[in-house]
Amino acid sequence: MPAPVPPPAPGPTLWEAVSGLALQVDELELETLERPTKMGVRLTTVVHLRGGGHEGVGEDVTYDPFSHSALLEWDGLPDVRGSWTIASFSAVFDGITLFPTTPEHDVDERYRRWAFESAALDLALRQAGTDWSTAVGRPVGPLTFVSSRGVGDPPDAGTIDDLRRRSPGLGMKLDLGREWDAASIAALADTGAATTVDLKGLYRGTPVDAPIDADLYALIVDGLPDSWFEDPFVDDATRPVLEPHADRMTWDVPLHDVADLDALPFTPAAVNLKPSRIGSLRELSAFYAACEERGIGTYSGGQTELGPGRGQAQLLAATYHPDGPNDLAPMPFNDVDLPEELPASPLTLDVTPSGFRLAQDG
């Protein structure tokens, strides 16, 4: 069995801690970031909110590259200037669109909303002169992370060994591909690195669609007894294979609102709570509270962020679920050319003395 993933520790809820913070916004600026990565050229947009001599930042991780240039040319965003609380600022985004045309995916609206809400939280804490840990009443622990850097299809054991040479003890989150078979699964098991296998069973019509095959699922769950399995496709054919291993199944893609927990085919042992996929501080807080109450383990993942969004996701994970298999390796893990030495897990975060970001992000 894989190492257990604990639920969030008891404590003040995120929303109770931050919703009443005062916020003054005088100016909005958008900045597009672009960077080559192992997966191709990535574009994101940084939201800069300024007020009272301070600046807050957040990152829109929408994957459609054209949506970022379209945002810069659009004058239809809500006017966010003025005096707010975090609660009233968040409410501005209820029931509106943040895209000039219908986005490629519904979740894109949540990605963009998260950029504004995280920037607002960063700005509000800076205006209050308050550090993150004090604001939420929780410590920031060392962050356990895994890497989802591509290592071939099927996974190449030599590439994994090289990554673990650069980052000793590194765990891997691996995407199921079309070339996996019994031999490659056995070789992967021998590496001892397969923390999580993303079965990607809930994607359709995308470049990352994975095979849905009950026999292949059986090879994987039997051949990797110490791994978690994320987002399986469950139907009459795969259920008999998966159900005996339900305590190793985790979920990511279908989770946007707390009600989605009740729609899962198995009661989850653990879930991947990506803040940008959830979209709002209020709903993220509700997820943390629900998982604590239900005893559901939590961890988080990244979205190939290029700017402050990565550090903010790491900060949340290190606060609410530092010991989970967080797919939040530092950004150099996504570089085309890897440095000779990479950070090792667990990672101690350098947090700014005020605001909601890491020191590396200013």
LUMLUM-946620 format. One record per residue (C-alpha): x, y, z; residue number from 1. Coordinates in nm, 4 decimals. Layout:
N
{east=X	north=Y	up=Z	pavo=NUM};
...
REM end
This chain:
362
{east=0.0000	north=0.0000	up=0.0000	pavo=1};
{east=0.1174	north=0.3570	up=-0.0642	pavo=2};
{east=0.1957	north=0.5886	up=0.2254	pavo=3};
{east=-0.1269	north=0.7313	up=0.3703	pavo=4};
{east=-0.2322	north=1.0836	up=0.2722	pavo=5};
{east=-0.3817	north=1.2645	up=0.5725	pavo=6};
{east=-0.6731	north=1.5094	up=0.5528	pavo=7};
{east=-0.6110	north=1.8770	up=0.6342	pavo=8};
{east=-0.5248	north=1.9302	up=0.9996	pavo=9};
{east=-0.7964	north=2.0886	up=1.2159	pavo=10};
{east=-0.7788	north=2.4643	up=1.2498	pavo=11};
{east=-0.9377	north=2.7894	up=1.1354	pavo=12};
{east=-1.0966	north=2.7723	up=0.7902	pavo=13};
{east=-0.9253	north=2.9601	up=0.5117	pavo=14};
{east=-1.2384	north=3.1600	up=0.4298	pavo=15};
{east=-1.3007	north=3.2624	up=0.7902	pavo=16};
{east=-0.9400	north=3.3780	up=0.8132	pavo=17};
{east=-0.9263	north=3.5916	up=0.4975	pavo=18};
{east=-1.2775	north=3.6867	up=0.3849	pavo=19};
{east=-1.2943	north=3.9997	up=0.6033	pavo=20};
{east=-0.9570	north=4.1428	up=0.5008	pavo=21};
{east=-0.9827	north=4.4984	up=0.3680	pavo=22};
{east=-0.8646	north=4.5603	up=0.0131	pavo=23};
{east=-0.8037	north=4.8793	up=-0.1846	pavo=24};
{east=-0.7496	north=4.8429	up=-0.5595	pavo=25};
{east=-0.6396	north=5.1463	up=-0.7586	pavo=26};
{east=-0.4984	north=4.9845	up=-1.0697	pavo=27};
{east=-0.5073	north=4.6615	up=-1.2703	pavo=28};
{east=-0.2309	north=4.5518	up=-1.5054	pavo=29};
{east=-0.1973	north=4.2288	up=-1.7026	pavo=30};
{east=0.1333	north=4.0748	up=-1.8066	pavo=31};
{east=0.1821	north=3.7759	up=-2.0360	pavo=32};
{east=0.4591	north=3.5278	up=-1.9562	pavo=33};
{east=0.6041	north=3.2871	up=-2.2120	pavo=34};
{east=0.8587	north=3.0128	up=-2.1595	pavo=35};
{east=0.9689	north=2.6932	up=-2.3343	pavo=36};
{east=0.9101	north=2.3854	up=-2.1210	pavo=37};
{east=0.9557	north=2.0117	up=-2.1613	pavo=38};
{east=0.5910	north=2.0003	up=-2.2804	pavo=39};
{east=0.6258	north=2.2875	up=-2.5306	pavo=40};
{east=0.5960	north=2.6654	up=-2.5172	pavo=41};
{east=0.3732	north=2.7731	up=-2.2277	pavo=42};
{east=0.1876	north=3.1043	up=-2.1916	pavo=43};
{east=0.0226	north=3.2403	up=-1.8783	pavo=44};
{east=-0.0999	north=3.5828	up=-1.7655	pavo=45};
{east=-0.0017	north=3.7519	up=-1.4409	pavo=46};
{east=-0.2667	north=3.9726	up=-1.2801	pavo=47};
{east=-0.1159	north=4.2734	up=-1.1019	pavo=48};
{east=-0.3452	north=4.4583	up=-0.8599	pavo=49};
{east=-0.2048	north=4.7776	up=-0.7068	pavo=50};
{east=-0.3270	north=5.0009	up=-0.4291	pavo=51};
{east=-0.1955	north=5.2003	up=-0.1334	pavo=52};
{east=0.1652	north=5.1647	up=-0.2473	pavo=53};
{east=0.1467	north=4.7846	up=-0.2612	pavo=54};
{east=0.1052	north=4.5248	up=-0.5335	pavo=55};
{east=-0.0629	north=4.1835	up=-0.5329	pavo=56};
{east=-0.0111	north=3.9181	up=-0.8004	pavo=57};
{east=-0.1884	north=3.6086	up=-0.9247	pavo=58};
{east=-0.1515	north=3.3882	up=-1.2327	pavo=59};
{east=-0.4025	north=3.2802	up=-1.4973	pavo=60};
{east=-0.2998	north=2.9304	up=-1.6070	pavo=61};
{east=-0.5485	north=2.8903	up=-1.8948	pavo=62};
{east=-0.3908	north=2.6504	up=-2.1439	pavo=63};
{east=-0.5303	north=2.8025	up=-2.4650	pavo=64};
{east=-0.2432	north=3.0316	up=-2.5742	pavo=65};
{east=-0.4677	north=3.2588	up=-2.7793	pavo=66};
{east=-0.6841	north=3.3400	up=-2.4787	pavo=67};
{east=-0.3966	north=3.5313	up=-2.3207	pavo=68};
{east=-0.3435	north=3.7731	up=-2.6117	pavo=69};
{east=-0.7218	north=3.8123	up=-2.6429	pavo=70};
{east=-0.7424	north=3.9111	up=-2.2763	pavo=71};
{east=-0.4896	north=4.1917	up=-2.3246	pavo=72};
{east=-0.6979	north=4.3360	up=-2.6082	pavo=73};
{east=-1.0347	north=4.3079	up=-2.4314	pavo=74};
{east=-1.2030	north=4.5900	up=-2.2407	pavo=75};
{east=-1.4815	north=4.3765	up=-2.0923	pavo=76};
{east=-1.3295	north=4.2821	up=-1.7569	pavo=77};
{east=-1.5201	north=4.4044	up=-1.4508	pavo=78};
{east=-1.3928	north=4.7265	up=-1.2956	pavo=79};
{east=-1.2126	north=4.6019	up=-0.9853	pavo=80};
{east=-1.0992	north=4.9431	up=-0.8654	pavo=81};
{east=-1.2333	north=5.0545	up=-0.5302	pavo=82};
{east=-1.2578	north=4.9534	up=-0.1676	pavo=83};
{east=-1.3503	north=4.5935	up=-0.0911	pavo=84};
{east=-1.3160	north=4.3053	up=0.1462	pavo=85};
{east=-1.1895	north=3.9752	up=0.0084	pavo=86};
{east=-1.5492	north=3.8502	up=0.0330	pavo=87};
{east=-1.7004	north=4.1388	up=-0.1622	pavo=88};
{east=-1.4204	north=4.1299	up=-0.4207	pavo=89};
{east=-1.4742	north=3.7579	up=-0.4742	pavo=90};
{east=-1.8485	north=3.8127	up=-0.5198	pavo=91};
{east=-1.7778	north=4.0364	up=-0.8211	pavo=92};
{east=-1.6876	north=3.7252	up=-1.0199	pavo=93};
{east=-2.0028	north=3.5280	up=-0.9447	pavo=94};
{east=-2.2070	north=3.4636	up=-1.2566	pavo=95};
{east=-1.9941	north=3.6601	up=-1.5035	pavo=96};
{east=-1.7508	north=3.5657	up=-1.7783	pavo=97};
{east=-1.3872	north=3.6684	up=-1.7835	pavo=98};
{east=-1.3431	north=3.5844	up=-2.1535	pavo=99};
{east=-1.4340	north=3.7903	up=-2.4620	pavo=100};
{east=-1.5598	north=3.4737	up=-2.6342	pavo=101};
{east=-1.6668	north=3.1359	up=-2.4996	pavo=102};
{east=-1.3508	north=2.9746	up=-2.3598	pavo=103};
{east=-1.2171	north=2.6478	up=-2.4935	pavo=104};
{east=-1.3039	north=2.4704	up=-2.1667	pavo=105};
{east=-1.5500	north=2.5596	up=-1.8910	pavo=106};
{east=-1.2753	north=2.5289	up=-1.6305	pavo=107};
{east=-1.0900	north=2.8182	up=-1.7947	pavo=108};
{east=-1.3286	north=3.0576	up=-1.6196	pavo=109};
{east=-1.2112	north=2.9165	up=-1.2871	pavo=110};
{east=-0.8446	north=2.9426	up=-1.3844	pavo=111};
{east=-0.8863	north=3.3118	up=-1.4607	pavo=112};
{east=-1.0960	north=3.3840	up=-1.1540	pavo=113};
{east=-0.8270	north=3.2266	up=-0.9360	pavo=114};
{east=-0.5708	north=3.4683	up=-1.0796	pavo=115};
{east=-0.7784	north=3.7646	up=-0.9626	pavo=116};
{east=-0.8647	north=3.6188	up=-0.6221	pavo=117};
{east=-0.5074	north=3.5151	up=-0.5416	pavo=118};
{east=-0.3807	north=3.8594	up=-0.6487	pavo=119};
{east=-0.6421	north=4.0220	up=-0.4256	pavo=120};
{east=-0.5406	north=3.8070	up=-0.1293	pavo=121};
{east=-0.1738	north=3.8900	up=-0.1837	pavo=122};
{east=-0.2531	north=4.2625	up=-0.2000	pavo=123};
{east=-0.4850	north=4.2599	up=0.1025	pavo=124};
{east=-0.2259	north=4.0882	up=0.3211	pavo=125};
{east=0.0423	north=4.3332	up=0.2088	pavo=126};
{east=-0.1821	north=4.6296	up=0.2775	pavo=127};
{east=-0.2509	north=4.4870	up=0.6237	pavo=128};
{east=0.1218	north=4.4226	up=0.6825	pavo=129};
{east=0.0336	north=4.0627	up=0.7702	pavo=130};
{east=0.2238	north=3.7462	up=0.6904	pavo=131};
{east=0.0469	north=3.4408	up=0.5515	pavo=132};
{east=0.0948	north=3.2083	up=0.8478	pavo=133};
{east=-0.0343	north=3.4621	up=1.0988	pavo=134};
{east=-0.3321	north=3.5460	up=0.8782	pavo=135};
{east=-0.4535	north=3.1866	up=0.8449	pavo=136};
{east=-0.3463	north=3.0748	up=1.1928	pavo=137};
{east=-0.1506	north=2.7770	up=1.0624	pavo=138};
{east=0.2178	north=2.6892	up=1.0236	pavo=139};
{east=0.3850	north=2.6422	up=0.6869	pavo=140};
{east=0.5558	north=2.3034	up=0.6867	pavo=141};
{east=0.8240	north=2.1539	up=0.4643	pavo=142};
{east=0.6571	north=2.0637	up=0.1351	pavo=143};
{east=0.6633	north=1.7041	up=0.0165	pavo=144};
{east=0.6568	north=1.7109	up=-0.3633	pavo=145};
{east=0.6697	north=1.4757	up=-0.6586	pavo=146};
{east=0.7577	north=1.5465	up=-1.0210	pavo=147};
{east=0.5371	north=1.4916	up=-1.3240	pavo=148};
{east=0.8115	north=1.5644	up=-1.5751	pavo=149};
{east=0.7587	north=1.3426	up=-1.8771	pavo=150};
{east=0.9864	north=1.0380	up=-1.8838	pavo=151};
{east=0.8676	north=0.8716	up=-2.2027	pavo=152};
{east=0.5926	north=0.6330	up=-2.3077	pavo=153};
{east=0.6412	north=0.3795	up=-2.1656	pavo=154};
{east=0.8300	north=0.5366	up=-1.8742	pavo=155};
{east=1.2039	north=0.5061	up=-1.9183	pavo=156};
{east=1.3658	north=0.3724	up=-1.6015	pavo=157};
{east=1.6995	north=0.5299	up=-1.6919	pavo=158};
{east=1.5425	north=0.8752	up=-1.7187	pavo=159};
{east=1.3751	north=0.8265	up=-1.3809	pavo=160};
{east=1.7040	north=0.7145	up=-1.2262	pavo=161};
{east=1.8737	north=1.0258	up=-1.3662	pavo=162};
{east=1.6076	north=1.2513	up=-1.2137	pavo=163};
{east=1.6497	north=1.0774	up=-0.8785	pavo=164};
{east=2.0267	north=1.1250	up=-0.9052	pavo=165};
{east=1.9677	north=1.4999	up=-0.9413	pavo=166};
{east=1.6965	north=1.5022	up=-0.6710	pavo=167};
{east=1.7595	north=1.2109	up=-0.4317	pavo=168};
{east=1.4486	north=1.0200	up=-0.3240	pavo=169};
{east=1.2260	north=1.1956	up=-0.5782	pavo=170};
{east=0.8783	north=1.0483	up=-0.6255	pavo=171};
{east=0.7082	north=1.0610	up=-0.9651	pavo=172};
{east=0.3562	north=1.1297	up=-1.0847	pavo=173};
{east=0.3334	north=0.9477	up=-1.4167	pavo=174};
{east=0.0717	north=0.9797	up=-1.6891	pavo=175};
{east=-0.0572	north=0.6548	up=-1.8335	pavo=176};
{east=0.0435	north=0.6269	up=-2.1988	pavo=177};
{east=-0.0452	north=0.4038	up=-2.4900	pavo=178};
{east=0.2727	north=0.1960	up=-2.4792	pavo=179};
{east=0.2532	north=0.0645	up=-2.1224	pavo=180};
{east=0.2707	north=-0.3143	up=-2.0909	pavo=181};
{east=0.3618	north=-0.5765	up=-1.8309	pavo=182};
{east=0.7361	north=-0.5394	up=-1.8889	pavo=183};
{east=0.7404	north=-0.1600	up=-1.8650	pavo=184};
{east=0.5213	north=-0.1684	up=-1.5525	pavo=185};
{east=0.7620	north=-0.4155	up=-1.3902	pavo=186};
{east=1.0586	north=-0.1941	up=-1.4800	pavo=187};
{east=0.8748	north=0.1065	up=-1.3361	pavo=188};
{east=0.8048	north=-0.0822	up=-1.0139	pavo=189};
{east=1.1759	north=-0.1595	up=-0.9810	pavo=190};
{east=1.2588	north=0.2134	up=-0.9736	pavo=191};
{east=1.0534	north=0.2592	up=-0.6552	pavo=192};
{east=0.9578	north=0.6054	up=-0.7821	pavo=193};
{east=0.5964	north=0.5637	up=-0.8943	pavo=194};
{east=0.4146	north=0.7578	up=-0.6233	pavo=195};
{east=0.1090	north=0.8319	up=-0.8372	pavo=196};
{east=-0.0135	north=0.7101	up=-1.1750	pavo=197};
{east=-0.2562	north=0.9462	up=-1.3450	pavo=198};
{east=-0.4827	north=0.7171	up=-1.5451	pavo=199};
{east=-0.6325	north=1.0214	up=-1.7212	pavo=200};
{east=-0.9525	north=0.8302	up=-1.7718	pavo=201};
{east=-1.1719	north=1.1413	up=-1.7719	pavo=202};
{east=-1.0161	north=1.3196	up=-2.0701	pavo=203};
{east=-1.1762	north=1.3019	up=-2.4129	pavo=204};
{east=-1.0504	north=1.4499	up=-2.7391	pavo=205};
{east=-0.7296	north=1.5946	up=-2.5899	pavo=206};
{east=-0.3587	north=1.5330	up=-2.6525	pavo=207};
{east=-0.3357	north=1.3569	up=-2.3138	pavo=208};
{east=-0.6164	north=1.1030	up=-2.3651	pavo=209};
{east=-0.5115	north=0.7696	up=-2.2177	pavo=210};
{east=-0.6237	north=0.4154	up=-2.3006	pavo=211};
{east=-0.9222	north=0.2796	up=-2.1098	pavo=212};
{east=-0.8645	north=-0.0924	up=-2.0896	pavo=213};
{east=-0.9650	north=-0.3163	up=-1.8002	pavo=214};
{east=-0.6785	north=-0.5594	up=-1.8668	pavo=215};
{east=-0.4227	north=-0.2759	up=-1.8660	pavo=216};
{east=-0.5746	north=-0.1333	up=-1.5480	pavo=217};
{east=-0.5347	north=-0.4766	up=-1.3876	pavo=218};
{east=-0.1667	north=-0.4911	up=-1.4836	pavo=219};
{east=-0.1092	north=-0.1466	up=-1.3346	pavo=220};
{east=-0.2911	north=-0.1847	up=-1.0024	pavo=221};
{east=-0.1364	north=-0.5272	up=-0.9432	pavo=222};
{east=0.2091	north=-0.4339	up=-1.0679	pavo=223};
{east=0.2397	north=-0.1090	up=-0.8702	pavo=224};
{east=0.1084	north=-0.1996	up=-0.5232	pavo=225};
{east=0.2619	north=0.1085	up=-0.3581	pavo=226};
{east=0.1117	north=0.3666	up=-0.5933	pavo=227};
{east=-0.1916	north=0.5929	up=-0.5936	pavo=228};
{east=-0.4115	north=0.5926	up=-0.9050	pavo=229};
{east=-0.5705	north=0.9188	up=-1.0135	pavo=230};
{east=-0.8810	north=0.9709	up=-1.2276	pavo=231};
{east=-0.9649	north=0.6173	up=-1.3436	pavo=232};
{east=-1.2475	north=0.5641	up=-1.5885	pavo=233};
{east=-1.5073	north=0.3542	up=-1.4105	pavo=234};
{east=-1.7652	north=0.1561	up=-1.6072	pavo=235};
{east=-1.9007	north=-0.1977	up=-1.6049	pavo=236};
{east=-1.5772	north=-0.3301	up=-1.7545	pavo=237};
{east=-1.3250	north=-0.1522	up=-1.5305	pavo=238};
{east=-1.5201	north=-0.1451	up=-1.2033	pavo=239};
{east=-1.4460	north=-0.5111	up=-1.1090	pavo=240};
{east=-1.0744	north=-0.4408	up=-1.1561	pavo=241};
{east=-1.0688	north=-0.1100	up=-0.9706	pavo=242};
{east=-1.3134	north=-0.1624	up=-0.6857	pavo=243};
{east=-1.0876	north=-0.3960	up=-0.4822	pavo=244};
{east=-0.8294	north=-0.1147	up=-0.4933	pavo=245};
{east=-1.0730	north=0.1698	up=-0.4236	pavo=246};
{east=-0.8647	north=0.2771	up=-0.1238	pavo=247};
{east=-0.5860	north=0.3673	up=-0.3692	pavo=248};
{east=-0.8016	north=0.5678	up=-0.6106	pavo=249};
{east=-0.7752	north=0.9481	up=-0.6071	pavo=250};
{east=-0.9474	north=1.2226	up=-0.8042	pavo=251};
{east=-0.8557	north=1.5511	up=-0.9679	pavo=252};
{east=-1.0266	north=1.6538	up=-1.2926	pavo=253};
{east=-1.3918	north=1.6263	up=-1.1769	pavo=254};
{east=-1.3436	north=1.8360	up=-0.8611	pavo=255};
{east=-1.4624	north=2.1955	up=-0.8879	pavo=256};
{east=-1.7191	north=2.2262	up=-0.6076	pavo=257};
{east=-1.7616	north=2.0297	up=-0.2838	pavo=258};
{east=-2.0739	north=1.8626	up=-0.4221	pavo=259};
{east=-1.8496	north=1.6870	up=-0.6741	pavo=260};
{east=-1.7132	north=1.4688	up=-0.3918	pavo=261};
{east=-2.0523	north=1.2980	up=-0.3699	pavo=262};
{east=-2.0606	north=1.2225	up=-0.7430	pavo=263};
{east=-1.7432	north=1.0118	up=-0.7472	pavo=264};
{east=-1.7842	north=0.6400	up=-0.8260	pavo=265};
{east=-1.5947	north=0.5406	up=-0.5095	pavo=266};
{east=-1.5699	north=0.7165	up=-0.1760	pavo=267};
{east=-1.2329	north=0.8871	up=-0.2181	pavo=268};
{east=-0.9384	north=0.7991	up=0.0010	pavo=269};
{east=-0.7614	north=1.1131	up=-0.1220	pavo=270};
{east=-0.8225	north=1.3967	up=-0.3647	pavo=271};
{east=-0.6081	north=1.6384	up=-0.5622	pavo=272};
{east=-0.7270	north=1.9910	up=-0.4795	pavo=273};
{east=-0.5860	north=2.2288	up=-0.7383	pavo=274};
{east=-0.6700	north=2.5860	up=-0.6293	pavo=275};
{east=-0.6849	north=2.7141	up=-0.9874	pavo=276};
{east=-0.9218	north=2.4347	up=-1.0923	pavo=277};
{east=-1.1527	north=2.5189	up=-0.8009	pavo=278};
{east=-1.1278	north=2.8891	up=-0.8785	pavo=279};
{east=-1.2338	north=3.0695	up=-0.5617	pavo=280};
{east=-1.0966	north=3.1046	up=-0.2113	pavo=281};
{east=-1.4407	north=3.0391	up=-0.0677	pavo=282};
{east=-1.4830	north=2.7050	up=-0.2456	pavo=283};
{east=-1.1239	north=2.5989	up=-0.1801	pavo=284};
{east=-1.1845	north=2.6615	up=0.1897	pavo=285};
{east=-1.5053	north=2.4569	up=0.1717	pavo=286};
{east=-1.3094	north=2.1663	up=0.0173	pavo=287};
{east=-1.0499	north=2.1755	up=0.2945	pavo=288};
{east=-1.3247	north=2.1745	up=0.5585	pavo=289};
{east=-1.5216	north=1.8945	up=0.3905	pavo=290};
{east=-1.2150	north=1.6740	up=0.3517	pavo=291};
{east=-1.1164	north=1.7318	up=0.7138	pavo=292};
{east=-1.4687	north=1.6412	up=0.8290	pavo=293};
{east=-1.4891	north=1.3302	up=0.6096	pavo=294};
{east=-1.1337	north=1.2104	up=0.6715	pavo=295};
{east=-1.0373	north=1.2405	up=0.3044	pavo=296};
{east=-0.6669	north=1.2818	up=0.2340	pavo=297};
{east=-0.5603	north=1.5863	up=0.0353	pavo=298};
{east=-0.2743	north=1.6874	up=-0.1899	pavo=299};
{east=-0.2356	north=1.9283	up=-0.4793	pavo=300};
{east=-0.0914	north=1.9680	up=-0.8260	pavo=301};
{east=0.0406	north=2.2401	up=-1.0484	pavo=302};
{east=-0.0565	north=2.3763	up=-1.3876	pavo=303};
{east=0.2882	north=2.4409	up=-1.5375	pavo=304};
{east=0.2847	north=2.7893	up=-1.3887	pavo=305};
{east=0.5538	north=3.0294	up=-1.5048	pavo=306};
{east=0.5209	north=3.3004	up=-1.2412	pavo=307};
{east=0.3847	north=3.3520	up=-0.8903	pavo=308};
{east=0.1089	north=3.0945	up=-0.9237	pavo=309};
{east=0.3490	north=2.8080	up=-0.8636	pavo=310};
{east=0.4731	north=2.9497	up=-0.5360	pavo=311};
{east=0.1188	north=3.0286	up=-0.4228	pavo=312};
{east=0.0089	north=2.6703	up=-0.4915	pavo=313};
{east=0.3148	north=2.5431	up=-0.3028	pavo=314};
{east=0.2339	north=2.7736	up=-0.0114	pavo=315};
{east=-0.1226	north=2.6475	up=0.0155	pavo=316};
{east=-0.0073	north=2.2866	up=-0.0027	pavo=317};
{east=0.2634	north=2.3411	up=0.2611	pavo=318};
{east=-0.0014	north=2.4922	up=0.4885	pavo=319};
{east=-0.2938	north=2.2514	up=0.4454	pavo=320};
{east=-0.1417	north=1.9220	up=0.3236	pavo=321};
{east=0.2392	north=1.9352	up=0.3366	pavo=322};
{east=0.2804	north=1.5575	up=0.3570	pavo=323};
{east=0.0737	north=1.4579	up=0.0539	pavo=324};
{east=0.2222	north=1.3587	up=-0.2853	pavo=325};
{east=0.1998	north=1.7184	up=-0.4061	pavo=326};
{east=0.2706	north=1.7470	up=-0.7782	pavo=327};
{east=0.4349	north=2.0835	up=-0.7185	pavo=328};
{east=0.8028	north=2.0341	up=-0.7900	pavo=329};
{east=0.9926	north=2.3631	up=-0.8299	pavo=330};
{east=0.9790	north=2.5126	up=-1.1790	pavo=331};
{east=1.3272	north=2.3952	up=-1.2921	pavo=332};
{east=1.1807	north=2.0432	up=-1.3114	pavo=333};
{east=0.9865	north=2.1616	up=-1.6205	pavo=334};
{east=1.2857	north=2.3163	up=-1.7980	pavo=335};
{east=1.3878	north=2.1796	up=-2.1344	pavo=336};
{east=1.7433	north=2.1282	up=-2.0059	pavo=337};
{east=1.7724	north=2.0191	up=-1.6457	pavo=338};
{east=2.0355	north=2.1594	up=-1.4108	pavo=339};
{east=2.2811	north=1.9084	up=-1.2688	pavo=340};
{east=2.1291	north=1.9446	up=-0.9225	pavo=341};
{east=1.7582	north=1.9798	up=-0.8501	pavo=342};
{east=1.5848	north=2.0600	up=-0.5198	pavo=343};
{east=1.5009	north=1.7601	up=-0.3045	pavo=344};
{east=1.1773	north=1.6856	up=-0.1233	pavo=345};
{east=1.0701	north=1.7928	up=0.1326	pavo=346};
{east=1.1232	north=2.1575	up=0.0390	pavo=347};
{east=1.1425	north=2.4411	up=0.2919	pavo=348};
{east=0.9632	north=2.7451	up=0.1486	pavo=349};
{east=1.0937	north=3.1009	up=0.1843	pavo=350};
{east=0.7734	north=3.2995	up=0.2430	pavo=351};
{east=0.7527	north=3.6790	up=0.2125	pavo=352};
{east=0.7093	north=3.8696	up=0.5420	pavo=353};
{east=0.3723	north=3.9972	up=0.4186	pavo=354};
{east=0.1411	north=3.8893	up=0.1428	pavo=355};
{east=0.0531	north=3.5600	up=-0.0239	pavo=356};
{east=0.3603	north=3.4550	up=-0.2188	pavo=357};
{east=0.7116	north=3.3194	up=-0.1927	pavo=358};
{east=1.0195	north=3.5386	up=-0.1634	pavo=359};
{east=1.1417	north=3.4193	up=-0.5053	pavo=360};
{east=0.8421	north=3.5971	up=-0.6597	pavo=361};
{east=0.9250	north=3.9370	up=-0.5107	pavo=362};
REM end
